Amino acid sequence: MKVLLVNGSPHANGCTFRALKEVSHALNADGIATEIIHVGNQPIRGCQACGMCRKSDTGKCIFGDDPVNIILGKMEECDGLVVGSPVHYASASGAITSLLDRVFYASGGFPNKPGAAIVSCRRAGSTAALEQLNKYFMISNMPLVPSSYWNMVHGNTPSEVEQDLEGLMIMRSLGHNMAWLLKSIDMAKAAGIEPVREEVVRTNFIRTLKTAPAEVPNQNPEYKNFAPYFTSYNKVNKEYQDED
């Protein structure tokens, strides 16, 4: 079994890498192979919504000049995914965000493969960035791997991260939990136990409003004519401003 760890920091050997390395060591100690790939120093375009990844039925992005298709290829052979990012403006890095948007859209995610995110920050914004990253797994039928606290380390340099003993413990706990979950899934498969997959149903929130016949609009209690409230796109008709 193997886990892919993706470093979304601009710095190949910075704080995020130090955290990912701690996760990797724990996984290795439990007999799980790992690979860390650095993507944060490369220009990664955002998704163009062209849909060619799905029209071609290849599961790959039409733009092959960045690491997106490399990640997609590696995940065909890997059993789990850990994504790491520094905190930029209380969010994940732009590079990792663009990469994950396209990776998950092109592939549809990696169902039944455990996923986890870790973040590094100097001081704050970590929980917001962590929540952003976790959502990729949560909409893709990927088991979300927990730890003993939020998956984050604090420090402005790798040497400062070394002093965050709790943060490093959290990284190791994450690695051990992922190893345990991978082995549990493997045993379940061997026993013929597979998750039940519901057929996907998609529902838009927009609904057609019920209106009364035009000649007697006020006789329908559900009817409300909103047109008089606005005389133009951005100018309120004050005659109706205080109504209701």
CYANA upper distance limits for C-alpha pairs under 8 A (distance plus 0.5 A):
  1 MET  CA     32 ILE  CA      6.07
  1 MET  CA     33 ALA  CA      6.68
  1 MET  CA     78 CYS  CA      7.55
  1 MET  CA     79 ASP  CA      6.66
  1 MET  CA    182 LEU  CA      8.29
  2 LYS  CA     32 ILE  CA      6.10
  2 LYS  CA     33 ALA  CA      4.98
  2 LYS  CA     34 THR  CA      5.87
  2 LYS  CA     35 GLU  CA      8.27
  2 LYS  CA     77 GLU  CA      8.21
  2 LYS  CA     78 CYS  CA      5.55
  2 LYS  CA     79 ASP  CA      6.03
  2 LYS  CA     80 GLY  CA      7.29
  3 VAL  CA     32 ILE  CA      7.67
  3 VAL  CA     33 ALA  CA      6.84
  3 VAL  CA     34 THR  CA      5.36
  3 VAL  CA     35 GLU  CA      7.12
  3 VAL  CA     78 CYS  CA      6.00
  3 VAL  CA     79 ASP  CA      6.21
  3 VAL  CA     80 GLY  CA      5.08
  3 VAL  CA     81 LEU  CA      6.11
  3 VAL  CA     82 VAL  CA      7.84
  4 LEU  CA     34 THR  CA      6.36
  4 LEU  CA     35 GLU  CA      5.64
  4 LEU  CA     36 ILE  CA      6.68
  4 LEU  CA     37 ILE  CA      8.12
  4 LEU  CA     74 LYS  CA      8.09
  4 LEU  CA     75 MET  CA      7.74
  4 LEU  CA     78 CYS  CA      6.82
  4 LEU  CA     79 ASP  CA      8.46
  4 LEU  CA     80 GLY  CA      6.81
  4 LEU  CA     81 LEU  CA      5.48
  4 LEU  CA     82 VAL  CA      6.75
  5 LEU  CA     20 LEU  CA      7.46
  5 LEU  CA     24 SER  CA      8.37
  5 LEU  CA     34 THR  CA      7.69
  5 LEU  CA     35 GLU  CA      6.50
  5 LEU  CA     36 ILE  CA      5.13
  5 LEU  CA     37 ILE  CA      6.83
  5 LEU  CA     81 LEU  CA      6.44
  5 LEU  CA     82 VAL  CA      5.13
  5 LEU  CA     83 VAL  CA      6.31
  5 LEU  CA     84 GLY  CA      7.90
  6 VAL  CA     36 ILE  CA      6.28
  6 VAL  CA     37 ILE  CA      5.58
  6 VAL  CA     38 HIS  CA      6.58
  6 VAL  CA     39 VAL  CA      7.56
  6 VAL  CA     81 LEU  CA      8.33
  6 VAL  CA     82 VAL  CA      6.80
  6 VAL  CA     83 VAL  CA      5.39
  6 VAL  CA     84 GLY  CA      6.44
  7 ASN  CA     12 ALA  CA      8.01
  7 ASN  CA     16 THR  CA      7.26
  7 ASN  CA     17 PHE  CA      6.81
  7 ASN  CA     20 LEU  CA      8.06
  7 ASN  CA     36 ILE  CA      7.50
  7 ASN  CA     37 ILE  CA      6.55
  7 ASN  CA     38 HIS  CA      5.23
  7 ASN  CA     39 VAL  CA      6.53
  7 ASN  CA     40 GLY  CA      6.89
  7 ASN  CA     83 VAL  CA      7.02
  7 ASN  CA     84 GLY  CA      5.57
  7 ASN  CA     85 SER  CA      6.86
  8 GLY  CA     16 THR  CA      8.38
  8 GLY  CA     38 HIS  CA      7.03
  8 GLY  CA     39 VAL  CA      5.97
  8 GLY  CA     40 GLY  CA      4.59
  8 GLY  CA     41 ASN  CA      8.32
  8 GLY  CA     83 VAL  CA      7.89
  8 GLY  CA     84 GLY  CA      6.24
  8 GLY  CA     85 SER  CA      5.28
  8 GLY  CA     86 PRO  CA      7.75
  8 GLY  CA     93 SER  CA      7.13
  8 GLY  CA     95 ALA  CA      6.86
  8 GLY  CA     96 ILE  CA      5.45
  9 SER  CA     14 GLY  CA      8.03
  9 SER  CA     16 THR  CA      6.91
  9 SER  CA     17 PHE  CA      8.30
  9 SER  CA     38 HIS  CA      8.14
  9 SER  CA     39 VAL  CA      7.84
  9 SER  CA     40 GLY  CA      4.96
  9 SER  CA     41 ASN  CA      7.44
  9 SER  CA     84 GLY  CA      8.03
  9 SER  CA     85 SER  CA      5.97
  9 SER  CA     86 PRO  CA      6.25
  9 SER  CA     93 SER  CA      7.44
  9 SER  CA     95 ALA  CA      8.49
  9 SER  CA     96 ILE  CA      8.45
 10 PRO  CA     39 VAL  CA      8.20
 10 PRO  CA     40 GLY  CA      4.86
 10 PRO  CA     41 ASN  CA      4.84
 10 PRO  CA     42 GLN  CA      8.41
 11 HIS  CA     40 GLY  CA      7.63
 11 HIS  CA     41 ASN  CA      7.36
 12 ALA  CA     17 PHE  CA      7.13
 12 ALA  CA     38 HIS  CA      6.71
 12 ALA  CA     40 GLY  CA      8.22
 12 ALA  CA     41 ASN  CA      8.18
 13 ASN  CA     17 PHE  CA      5.91
 13 ASN  CA     18 ARG  CA      7.46
 13 ASN  CA    158 PRO  CA      8.41
 14 GLY  CA     18 ARG  CA      6.87
 14 GLY  CA    157 THR  CA      7.09
 14 GLY  CA    158 PRO  CA      6.10
 15 CYS  CA     19 ALA  CA      6.93
 15 CYS  CA     86 PRO  CA      8.22
 15 CYS  CA    120 SER  CA      6.78
 15 CYS  CA    153 VAL  CA      8.50
 15 CYS  CA    155 GLY  CA      7.52
 15 CYS  CA    156 ASN  CA      7.67
 15 CYS  CA    157 THR  CA      6.33
 15 CYS  CA    158 PRO  CA      5.15
 15 CYS  CA    161 VAL  CA      6.90
 16 THR  CA     20 LEU  CA      6.73
 16 THR  CA     84 GLY  CA      6.65
 16 THR  CA     85 SER  CA      6.58
 16 THR  CA     86 PRO  CA      6.60
 16 THR  CA    118 ILE  CA      8.46
 16 THR  CA    119 VAL  CA      7.18
 16 THR  CA    120 SER  CA      6.01
 17 PHE  CA     21 LYS  CA      6.44
 17 PHE  CA     84 GLY  CA      8.27
 18 ARG  CA     22 GLU  CA      6.98
 18 ARG  CA    158 PRO  CA      6.79
 18 ARG  CA    161 VAL  CA      7.95
 19 ALA  CA     23 VAL  CA      7.09
 19 ALA  CA    118 ILE  CA      8.19
 19 ALA  CA    120 SER  CA      8.11
 19 ALA  CA    153 VAL  CA      7.35
 19 ALA  CA    161 VAL  CA      8.42
 19 ALA  CA    168 LEU  CA      7.23
 19 ALA  CA    171 MET  CA      6.93
 20 LEU  CA     24 SER  CA      6.60
 20 LEU  CA     36 ILE  CA      8.34
 20 LEU  CA     84 GLY  CA      7.31
 20 LEU  CA    118 ILE  CA      8.20
 20 LEU  CA    171 MET  CA      7.97
 21 LYS  CA     25 HIS  CA      6.62
 22 GLU  CA     26 ALA  CA      6.95
 22 GLU  CA    168 LEU  CA      7.10
 22 GLU  CA    171 MET  CA      6.35
 22 GLU  CA    172 ARG  CA      6.37
 22 GLU  CA    175 GLY  CA      8.46
 23 VAL  CA     27 LEU  CA      6.84
 23 VAL  CA    171 MET  CA      5.53
 23 VAL  CA    172 ARG  CA      5.65
 23 VAL  CA    173 SER  CA      8.35
 23 VAL  CA    174 LEU  CA      7.01
 23 VAL  CA    175 GLY  CA      5.19
 24 SER  CA     28 ASN  CA      6.63
 24 SER  CA     34 THR  CA      6.72
 24 SER  CA    175 GLY  CA      7.14
 25 HIS  CA     29 ALA  CA      6.62
 25 HIS  CA    172 ARG  CA      8.07
 25 HIS  CA    175 GLY  CA      8.25
 26 ALA  CA     30 ASP  CA      6.96
 26 ALA  CA    172 ARG  CA      5.78
 26 ALA  CA    173 SER  CA      8.16
 26 ALA  CA    175 GLY  CA      5.52
 26 ALA  CA    176 HIS  CA      6.25
 27 LEU  CA     31 GLY  CA      7.00
 27 LEU  CA     32 ILE  CA      5.64
 27 LEU  CA     33 ALA  CA      7.56
 27 LEU  CA     34 THR  CA      7.83
 27 LEU  CA    175 GLY  CA      5.48
 27 LEU  CA    176 HIS  CA      6.46
 27 LEU  CA    178 MET  CA      7.96
 27 LEU  CA    179 ALA  CA      6.37
 28 ASN  CA     32 ILE  CA      5.45
 28 ASN  CA     33 ALA  CA      6.29
 28 ASN  CA     34 THR  CA      7.51
 30 ASP  CA    176 HIS  CA      7.37
 30 ASP  CA    179 ALA  CA      6.83
 31 GLY  CA    179 ALA  CA      8.36
 32 ILE  CA    179 ALA  CA      7.04
 39 VAL  CA     67 PRO  CA      7.27
 39 VAL  CA     95 ALA  CA      7.86
 39 VAL  CA     96 ILE  CA      7.97
 40 GLY  CA     93 SER  CA      8.31
 40 GLY  CA     95 ALA  CA      6.03
 40 GLY  CA     96 ILE  CA      7.10
 41 ASN  CA     95 ALA  CA      8.29
 42 GLN  CA     66 ASP  CA      7.87
 42 GLN  CA     95 ALA  CA      7.89
 43 PRO  CA     66 ASP  CA      7.72
 43 PRO  CA     95 ALA  CA      7.49
 44 ILE  CA     66 ASP  CA      6.51
 44 ILE  CA     67 PRO  CA      8.18
 44 ILE  CA     95 ALA  CA      6.28
 44 ILE  CA     98 SER  CA      6.77
 44 ILE  CA     99 LEU  CA      6.96
 45 ARG  CA     98 SER  CA      6.79
 45 ARG  CA     99 LEU  CA      8.27
 46 GLY  CA     98 SER  CA      5.21
 46 GLY  CA     99 LEU  CA      7.81
 46 GLY  CA    101 ASP  CA      7.89
 46 GLY  CA    102 ARG  CA      7.75
 47 CYS  CA     98 SER  CA      7.36
 47 CYS  CA    101 ASP  CA      7.10
 47 CYS  CA    102 ARG  CA      6.10
 51 GLY  CA     55 LYS  CA      6.71
 52 MET  CA     56 SER  CA      6.29
 52 MET  CA     61 CYS  CA      7.65
 52 MET  CA     62 ILE  CA      6.75
 53 CYS  CA     57 ASP  CA      6.94
 53 CYS  CA     58 THR  CA      6.87
 53 CYS  CA     59 GLY  CA      6.07
 53 CYS  CA     60 LYS  CA      5.79
 53 CYS  CA     61 CYS  CA      5.47
 53 CYS  CA     62 ILE  CA      6.63
 53 CYS  CA    106 ALA  CA      5.80
 54 ARG  CA     58 THR  CA      7.48
 54 ARG  CA     59 GLY  CA      6.91
 54 ARG  CA    106 ALA  CA      7.03
 59 GLY  CA    106 ALA  CA      5.66
 59 GLY  CA    107 SER  CA      5.50
 60 LYS  CA     69 ASN  CA      6.41
 60 LYS  CA     72 LEU  CA      7.52
 60 LYS  CA    106 ALA  CA      6.20
 60 LYS  CA    107 SER  CA      7.51
 61 CYS  CA     68 VAL  CA      7.71
 61 CYS  CA     69 ASN  CA      6.83
 61 CYS  CA    102 ARG  CA      7.66
 61 CYS  CA    103 VAL  CA      8.30
 61 CYS  CA    106 ALA  CA      6.57
 64 GLY  CA     68 VAL  CA      7.80
 64 GLY  CA     69 ASN  CA      6.86
 66 ASP  CA     70 ILE  CA      8.48
 67 PRO  CA     71 ILE  CA      6.69
 67 PRO  CA     99 LEU  CA      8.23
 68 VAL  CA     72 LEU  CA      6.87
 68 VAL  CA     99 LEU  CA      6.40
 68 VAL  CA    102 ARG  CA      7.47
 68 VAL  CA    103 VAL  CA      6.48
 69 ASN  CA     73 GLY  CA      6.54
 69 ASN  CA    103 VAL  CA      8.06
 70 ILE  CA     74 LYS  CA      6.74
 71 ILE  CA     75 MET  CA      6.63
 71 ILE  CA    103 VAL  CA      7.97
 72 LEU  CA     76 GLU  CA      7.17
 72 LEU  CA    103 VAL  CA      6.97
 72 LEU  CA    107 SER  CA      7.85
 73 GLY  CA     77 GLU  CA      7.99
 74 LYS  CA     78 CYS  CA      6.82
 75 MET  CA     79 ASP  CA      7.81
 75 MET  CA     80 GLY  CA      8.38
 75 MET  CA     81 LEU  CA      8.32
 75 MET  CA    110 PHE  CA      8.50
 79 ASP  CA    113 LYS  CA      6.07
 79 ASP  CA    114 PRO  CA      7.78
 79 ASP  CA    182 LEU  CA      7.91
 80 GLY  CA    113 LYS  CA      5.63
 80 GLY  CA    114 PRO  CA      5.41
 80 GLY  CA    115 GLY  CA      6.31
 80 GLY  CA    178 MET  CA      8.48
 80 GLY  CA    182 LEU  CA      8.18
 81 LEU  CA    113 LYS  CA      7.95
 81 LEU  CA    114 PRO  CA      6.98
 81 LEU  CA    115 GLY  CA      5.30
 81 LEU  CA    116 ALA  CA      6.94
 82 VAL  CA    115 GLY  CA      6.25
 82 VAL  CA    116 ALA  CA      5.28
 82 VAL  CA    117 ALA  CA      6.00
 82 VAL  CA    118 ILE  CA      7.94
 83 VAL  CA    115 GLY  CA      8.48
 83 VAL  CA    116 ALA  CA      6.87
 83 VAL  CA    117 ALA  CA      5.18
 83 VAL  CA    118 ILE  CA      6.79
 83 VAL  CA    133 LEU  CA      8.34
 84 GLY  CA    117 ALA  CA      6.22
 84 GLY  CA    118 ILE  CA      5.28
 84 GLY  CA    119 VAL  CA      6.09
 84 GLY  CA    120 SER  CA      8.43
 85 SER  CA     92 ALA  CA      6.21
 85 SER  CA     93 SER  CA      6.58
 85 SER  CA     96 ILE  CA      7.52
 85 SER  CA    118 ILE  CA      7.11
 85 SER  CA    119 VAL  CA      5.45
 85 SER  CA    120 SER  CA      7.00
 86 PRO  CA     92 ALA  CA      6.76
 86 PRO  CA     93 SER  CA      6.75
 86 PRO  CA    119 VAL  CA      5.91
 86 PRO  CA    120 SER  CA      5.23
 86 PRO  CA    121 CYS  CA      6.34
 87 VAL  CA     91 SER  CA      5.94
 87 VAL  CA     92 ALA  CA      5.82
 87 VAL  CA     93 SER  CA      7.00
 87 VAL  CA    119 VAL  CA      7.07
 87 VAL  CA    120 SER  CA      6.67
 87 VAL  CA    121 CYS  CA      5.81
 87 VAL  CA    125 GLY  CA      6.93
 87 VAL  CA    126 SER  CA      6.64
 87 VAL  CA    129 ALA  CA      6.80
 88 HIS  CA     92 ALA  CA      6.40
 88 HIS  CA     93 SER  CA      6.16
 89 TYR  CA    125 GLY  CA      7.58
 90 ALA  CA    124 ALA  CA      7.79
 90 ALA  CA    125 GLY  CA      4.48
 90 ALA  CA    126 SER  CA      6.89
 90 ALA  CA    128 ALA  CA      6.37
 90 ALA  CA    129 ALA  CA      6.20
 91 SER  CA    125 GLY  CA      7.46
 91 SER  CA    126 SER  CA      8.10
 91 SER  CA    128 ALA  CA      6.72
 91 SER  CA    129 ALA  CA      4.64
 91 SER  CA    130 LEU  CA      8.37
 91 SER  CA    132 GLN  CA      7.64
 92 ALA  CA     96 ILE  CA      7.37
 92 ALA  CA     97 THR  CA      6.99
 92 ALA  CA    119 VAL  CA      8.34
 92 ALA  CA    129 ALA  CA      5.51
 92 ALA  CA    130 LEU  CA      8.06
 92 ALA  CA    132 GLN  CA      7.73
 92 ALA  CA    133 LEU  CA      7.68
 93 SER  CA     97 THR  CA      6.73
 94 GLY  CA     98 SER  CA      6.64
 95 ALA  CA     99 LEU  CA      6.64
 96 ILE  CA    100 LEU  CA      6.48
 97 THR  CA    101 ASP  CA      6.59
 98 SER  CA    102 ARG  CA      7.00
 99 LEU  CA    103 VAL  CA      6.52
100 LEU  CA    104 PHE  CA      6.29
100 LEU  CA    136 TYR  CA      8.12
101 ASP  CA    105 TYR  CA      6.56
102 ARG  CA    106 ALA  CA      6.35
103 VAL  CA    107 SER  CA      6.57
103 VAL  CA    108 GLY  CA      8.50
103 VAL  CA    109 GLY  CA      8.02
104 PHE  CA    108 GLY  CA      5.71
104 PHE  CA    109 GLY  CA      5.22
104 PHE  CA    136 TYR  CA      7.73
105 TYR  CA    109 GLY  CA      7.66
108 GLY  CA    140 SER  CA      7.41
109 GLY  CA    136 TYR  CA      8.30
109 GLY  CA    137 PHE  CA      7.90
109 GLY  CA    140 SER  CA      5.54
109 GLY  CA    141 ASN  CA      8.27
109 GLY  CA    142 MET  CA      8.30
110 PHE  CA    140 SER  CA      6.97
110 PHE  CA    141 ASN  CA      7.85
110 PHE  CA    142 MET  CA      6.92
111 PRO  CA    140 SER  CA      6.34
111 PRO  CA    141 ASN  CA      5.25
111 PRO  CA    142 MET  CA      5.52
112 ASN  CA    141 ASN  CA      6.54
112 ASN  CA    142 MET  CA      5.47
112 ASN  CA    143 PRO  CA      6.82
113 LYS  CA    142 MET  CA      5.89
113 LYS  CA    143 PRO  CA      7.11
114 PRO  CA    142 MET  CA      5.81
114 PRO  CA    143 PRO  CA      5.13
114 PRO  CA    144 LEU  CA      6.42
114 PRO  CA    145 VAL  CA      6.89
114 PRO  CA    178 MET  CA      7.62
114 PRO  CA    181 LEU  CA      8.06
114 PRO  CA    182 LEU  CA      7.79
115 GLY  CA    137 PHE  CA      6.57
115 GLY  CA    142 MET  CA      6.57
115 GLY  CA    143 PRO  CA      6.68
115 GLY  CA    144 LEU  CA      5.81
115 GLY  CA    145 VAL  CA      6.59
116 ALA  CA    134 ASN  CA      7.39
116 ALA  CA    137 PHE  CA      8.18
116 ALA  CA    144 LEU  CA      6.37
116 ALA  CA    145 VAL  CA      5.91
116 ALA  CA    146 PRO  CA      8.13
117 ALA  CA    130 LEU  CA      7.06
117 ALA  CA    133 LEU  CA      6.66
117 ALA  CA    134 ASN  CA      6.70
117 ALA  CA    151 ASN  CA      7.46
118 ILE  CA    130 LEU  CA      7.18
118 ILE  CA    151 ASN  CA      5.43
118 ILE  CA    152 MET  CA      6.05
119 VAL  CA    126 SER  CA      6.89
119 VAL  CA    129 ALA  CA      7.67
119 VAL  CA    130 LEU  CA      6.83
119 VAL  CA    151 ASN  CA      7.06
119 VAL  CA    152 MET  CA      5.35
119 VAL  CA    153 VAL  CA      7.13
120 SER  CA    126 SER  CA      7.53
120 SER  CA    152 MET  CA      6.02
120 SER  CA    153 VAL  CA      5.38
120 SER  CA    154 HIS  CA      6.26
120 SER  CA    155 GLY  CA      7.79
121 CYS  CA    125 GLY  CA      7.90
121 CYS  CA    126 SER  CA      6.81
121 CYS  CA    152 MET  CA      8.17
121 CYS  CA    153 VAL  CA      7.12
121 CYS  CA    154 HIS  CA      5.66
121 CYS  CA    155 GLY  CA      6.64
121 CYS  CA    156 ASN  CA      7.49
122 ARG  CA    154 HIS  CA      5.94
122 ARG  CA    155 GLY  CA      5.24
122 ARG  CA    156 ASN  CA      5.39
123 ARG  CA    154 HIS  CA      6.94
123 ARG  CA    155 GLY  CA      7.85
125 GLY  CA    129 ALA  CA      6.97
126 SER  CA    130 LEU  CA      6.53
126 SER  CA    152 MET  CA      7.38
127 THR  CA    131 GLU  CA      6.57
127 THR  CA    150 TRP  CA      8.00
128 ALA  CA    132 GLN  CA      6.82
129 ALA  CA    133 LEU  CA      6.94
130 LEU  CA    134 ASN  CA      6.67
130 LEU  CA    151 ASN  CA      8.06
131 GLU  CA    135 LYS  CA      6.99
132 GLN  CA    136 TYR  CA      8.25
133 LEU  CA    137 PHE  CA      8.30
134 ASN  CA    138 MET  CA      6.87
134 ASN  CA    144 LEU  CA      8.12
135 LYS  CA    139 ILE  CA      6.80
136 TYR  CA    140 SER  CA      7.13
137 PHE  CA    141 ASN  CA      7.26
137 PHE  CA    142 MET  CA      5.64
137 PHE  CA    143 PRO  CA      7.75
137 PHE  CA    144 LEU  CA      7.16
138 MET  CA    142 MET  CA      6.73
138 MET  CA    143 PRO  CA      8.02
138 MET  CA    144 LEU  CA      7.52
145 VAL  CA    174 LEU  CA      7.42
145 VAL  CA    177 ASN  CA      7.24
145 VAL  CA    178 MET  CA      6.50
145 VAL  CA    181 LEU  CA      8.41
146 PRO  CA    174 LEU  CA      6.73
146 PRO  CA    177 ASN  CA      7.48
147 SER  CA    151 ASN  CA      7.28
147 SER  CA    170 ILE  CA      6.52
147 SER  CA    171 MET  CA      8.08
147 SER  CA    173 SER  CA      6.01
147 SER  CA    174 LEU  CA      5.23
147 SER  CA    177 ASN  CA      7.48
148 SER  CA    170 ILE  CA      6.43
148 SER  CA    173 SER  CA      7.14
148 SER  CA    174 LEU  CA      8.23
149 TYR  CA    170 ILE  CA      6.86
150 TRP  CA    170 ILE  CA      8.12
151 ASN  CA    167 GLY  CA      8.10
151 ASN  CA    170 ILE  CA      6.84
151 ASN  CA    171 MET  CA      7.21
151 ASN  CA    174 LEU  CA      8.18
152 MET  CA    167 GLY  CA      6.58
152 MET  CA    170 ILE  CA      8.06
152 MET  CA    171 MET  CA      8.25
153 VAL  CA    161 VAL  CA      6.96
153 VAL  CA    164 ASP  CA      7.19
153 VAL  CA    167 GLY  CA      5.10
153 VAL  CA    168 LEU  CA      7.41
154 HIS  CA    160 GLU  CA      8.03
154 HIS  CA    161 VAL  CA      6.30
154 HIS  CA    164 ASP  CA      6.87
154 HIS  CA    167 GLY  CA      7.56
155 GLY  CA    159 SER  CA      8.33
155 GLY  CA    160 GLU  CA      5.28
155 GLY  CA    161 VAL  CA      5.25
155 GLY  CA    164 ASP  CA      7.93
156 ASN  CA    160 GLU  CA      6.77
156 ASN  CA    161 VAL  CA      7.91
157 THR  CA    161 VAL  CA      6.93
158 PRO  CA    162 GLU  CA      6.83
159 SER  CA    163 GLN  CA      7.39
160 GLU  CA    164 ASP  CA      7.36
161 VAL  CA    165 LEU  CA      8.44
161 VAL  CA    167 GLY  CA      8.29
161 VAL  CA    168 LEU  CA      8.34
162 GLU  CA    168 LEU  CA      8.00
164 ASP  CA    168 LEU  CA      6.88
165 LEU  CA    169 MET  CA      6.67
166 GLU  CA    170 ILE  CA      6.68
167 GLY  CA    171 MET  CA      6.88
168 LEU  CA    172 ARG  CA      6.83
169 MET  CA    173 SER  CA      6.61
170 ILE  CA    174 LEU  CA      6.62
171 MET  CA    175 GLY  CA      6.85
172 ARG  CA    176 HIS  CA      6.74
173 SER  CA    177 ASN  CA      6.53
174 LEU  CA    178 MET  CA      6.63
175 GLY  CA    179 ALA  CA      6.72
176 HIS  CA    180 TRP  CA      6.69
177 ASN  CA    181 LEU  CA      6.61
178 MET  CA    182 LEU  CA      6.55
179 ALA  CA    183 LYS  CA      6.74
180 TRP  CA    184 SER  CA      6.60
181 LEU  CA    185 ILE  CA      6.60
182 LEU  CA    186 ASP  CA      6.69
183 LYS  CA    187 MET  CA      6.68
184 SER  CA    188 ALA  CA      6.66
185 ILE  CA    189 LYS  CA      6.71
186 ASP  CA    190 ALA  CA      6.83
187 MET  CA    191 ALA  CA      6.79
188 ALA  CA    192 GLY  CA      6.78
188 ALA  CA    193 ILE  CA      5.50
188 ALA  CA    194 GLU  CA      7.58
189 LYS  CA    193 ILE  CA      5.87
189 LYS  CA    194 GLU  CA      6.89
210 LYS  CA    222 GLU  CA      7.67
210 LYS  CA    223 TYR  CA      7.34
211 THR  CA    217 PRO  CA      7.97
211 THR  CA    220 ASN  CA      8.06
211 THR  CA    222 GLU  CA      7.76
211 THR  CA    223 TYR  CA      5.70
211 THR  CA    224 LYS  CA      8.20
212 ALA  CA    216 VAL  CA      7.31
212 ALA  CA    217 PRO  CA      5.61
212 ALA  CA    218 ASN  CA      8.10
212 ALA  CA    219 GLN  CA      7.86
212 ALA  CA    220 ASN  CA      6.05
212 ALA  CA    223 TYR  CA      6.54
213 PRO  CA    217 PRO  CA      6.40
216 VAL  CA    220 ASN  CA      8.43
217 PRO  CA    223 TYR  CA      7.22
218 ASN  CA    223 TYR  CA      7.33
218 ASN  CA    224 LYS  CA      8.37
226 PHE  CA    230 PHE  CA      8.37
227 ALA  CA    231 THR  CA      8.50
228 PRO  CA    237 ASN  CA      7.70
228 PRO  CA    240 TYR  CA      7.87
229 TYR  CA    236 VAL  CA      6.95
229 TYR  CA    237 ASN  CA      6.06
229 TYR  CA    240 TYR  CA      6.27
229 TYR  CA    241 GLN  CA      7.66
230 PHE  CA    234 ASN  CA      8.07
230 PHE  CA    235 LYS  CA      6.78
230 PHE  CA    236 VAL  CA      5.45
230 PHE  CA    237 ASN  CA      5.77
231 THR  CA    235 LYS  CA      6.61
231 THR  CA    236 VAL  CA      6.80
231 THR  CA    237 ASN  CA      6.16
232 SER  CA    236 VAL  CA      7.85
236 VAL  CA    241 GLN  CA      7.68
237 ASN  CA    241 GLN  CA      6.97
238 LYS  CA    242 ASP  CA      8.03
